[in-house]
Amino acid sequence: MQPKVSIVGAGPAGFALAADLQGHGKSVLVYSHPTHFRHANSVKEKGHLQANGVMECSTTLPVTSDMGEAIAFSKTLILTVPSTGQETVLQELKKFALHRHTIIAVPGNLFSLIAAELDAECIFETNLSPYSCRMEEGGLAVMGRKKRIFIAPLQRNLNPVVYDKIRNIFPMELKWCSSVIEVVLSNVNGVFHPLMMLMNAGRIESTAGDFLLYREGLTRSVANAMLAVDRVRMKIGEAFGLRLKSAVQISNECYGQSFADFVDLAQNSPPHNRLKAPSSLENRNISEDVPDLLVSWCCLAETLGIDASPIKAVIILVEMATGVDYFRTGRNLQRLHLEDVTADELVARFSPATHEMIKSNG
């Protein structure tokens, strides 16, 4: 009998994962929110999904807009919606009894802390989506497929059978992290995306994104600014007893690459150096990665007594450019239900020393 998986999110990441899982012998059902059915309608009209690039396939994927159907289909729900859409999905999920369901947020960006009251058996988070992909006219373009993604559950002391089930779902290697804090600090999109957007804002708006964001937009000066943000990210990790790798090293580990620095990666990484810039600043590189990564990193740093000024500067500049107060709307301590937690309590809750480590990555 084929293992069943429900994919919650009918965007590029959801369809890429659904096609990949189906190609590896899983039975999948894709859920699309009724108000975000554009990509799902396109796939349904054509009768199949055509994937091109590093994933070449043509596959038929069942799609539903009924969350109850998705929950009944499988006890494993993989959320592939952007973190900006997670709370909409959360309100739908709260209507159902999920005490026998496993939820995996891909990526998580601390979704499990926001969803702490959700009646789920367990909630896992990954650091990144397994795919670099875009929906294009005619199908799904997959520019990159990661060899490894980082993952951890919110809950402690889960039955080892649960970990085995998760391993058997994903068609790439999983690196088990000590906590969801380690996972969110390993989402290097917060290092890459906001500064590339900010420091190329004039070019983005004057050309409607008619240039290669990484290859042409990630120059040495942009890389220097990224290094400043990356150093704060790693200091936060140190406060939790973590030895985080640099953003470039994490990207190398995920994609199986060996680039020396940001500029080397931008010039020579196939999943990155062919990506066109967004047509405006109204893009998830800002609207997702600033409120749901940088704001949480900044708040964690300040609670732990770490100088977060490089990250704070990026958030403030984004507010100046867009008029959006992401400190207020983003994943701050209040929204993460950590507003009354002291530094010592925070470290005690999420330090590797307080979690049972998973010894095998198999």
Order of alpha helices (4+ residues) and beta strands (2+ residues): beta-alpha-beta-alpha-beta-beta-beta-alpha-beta-alpha-beta-alpha-beta-beta-beta-beta-alpha-beta-alpha-alpha-alpha-alpha-alpha-alpha-alpha-alpha-alpha-alpha-alpha-alpha-alpha
